C-alpha cells in the first residue's frame, strides 16, 4: 500500500474548520493529530481529500489518535 497524504484540520468551537497541515502516511497523521490535540481542547481530524474520507479523529487534550474519538 502506498503512503497517502492526509490533510489535518481543527474544528473550532463555532463549528468552523481550519486547515492545520499535511502528513504523509496514516501513522504520521495520527501522531500529528495527537500533538495538535495536546495543545487545546478542540477536535482535530485527518482527511484523505480525494475521497473526503476522515481517517482519524481526536478530541483535544485526550491525545487519542485511534480514529474512534475515544480516549485509550
N, C-alpha and C positions, 0 to 999 in steps of 0.2 A: 504494500500500500504506500502510495506517495504521501509525504507530509503535505498537508494543506496549510494555507494561511488563513488565520481566523482574525476577524476584526473584533476588538474589545470595546464594550460600551458600558457606560454608567447610567443608571436610571435614577434621576433626581426625585426629591420629594414631591415636586409638582407634576410628576409623571413624564417630564421631558427626558430625552435620551441624548447623551453626549458621547461622541467617539473618543476613545482613550488610547487607541493604538492598534498595532497588529502583532500577532505572534505566529511563529511558524511551528506547526506541529501541535497536536492536541495537548500533550503533556506540558509544553511551554505555555500554551494558552491557560491551562488550569493553574500553573504556578503564578503567572502574572495576575490572574484574577484574584488569587489568594493574597498577593502582595497589595493590590489595589484595595481590596475589601478590608484589609487590616487597618487602613488609614481612616475610614469613615464608616458610617452605618448605612450607606446606600447599597443598592443592589447592583451587581455587575454581571455581565454575561458575554459570552463569546459566540459569534455567529459566523457560519460559513456563508458568505454573501451570495455566491452563485445560486444556492438553493434556499437561502434565508433560513437555514436550519440553526436553531440555538443548540449548541453542543455542550455547553457548560454554563452554570449559573451559581453565583454565590451571593449571600446576603452579608452586608458589611459587618465587620468585626467577628464574624463566625470563622472566616478564613477557610470555609469548606469548598474545595474545588471539585467535588464529586459530580456535580452536574444535577443533583437532585434537590439542591437548596436546603438540605437538612444538615445540621452540624453532625460531625462524626463522633 
